Amino acid sequence: MSEKTELIWVDKNLAKKYNSLKDTTAQYDLIEKIIEKRKIDISCSIEALDEDVLRFKAVSVKHKIELQKALDDQLGKIEKLYDSIWEKEKQIKEKISKVEDLFEPINSKINEIQNKISHISIHNITELVSLIESLKYTDKKTQNILTFLMKNYKEEN
């Protein structure tokens, strides 16, 4: 081998074609045809990749649009749900207010009764109960007189 040659690995069919050509010009032409064919193949592959990239981008854009639609749809449903919740809360608050209004007179009566009860002297009640207890030991005539007095007693204003 000379310094101008180099060994390369090639397909056996290509090696047979190359070796069958005796003229170096024909060998160079064969190599140039192969190189041109490979360039065309590479160009076709690049074009196919470019088309694949475009298709991928188109599909990605389509998916993005569909996802955005789904998101918008779900956001709309969530917004409707919140609106219905706020409406229900408003209705519940109105009903609670009505119930509170119904209980207000009862509450004021309870407060009035509590005020009256707080002014009652427990000591006087205790004495009254003791007095009534002692009356059961009195004779029948005294009991009848006390019963008559209690029935006919009228408080003057």
Secondary structure, DSSP 8 states (H G I E B T S, - for coil): --TT-------HHHHHHHHH--SHHHHHHHHHHHHHHHHHHHHHHHHHHHHHHHHHHHHHHHHHHHHHHHHHHHHHHHHHHHHHHHHHHHHHHHHHHHHHHHHHHHHHHHHHHHHHHHHS-HHHHHHHHHHHHHHTTS-HHHHHHHHHHHHH-----
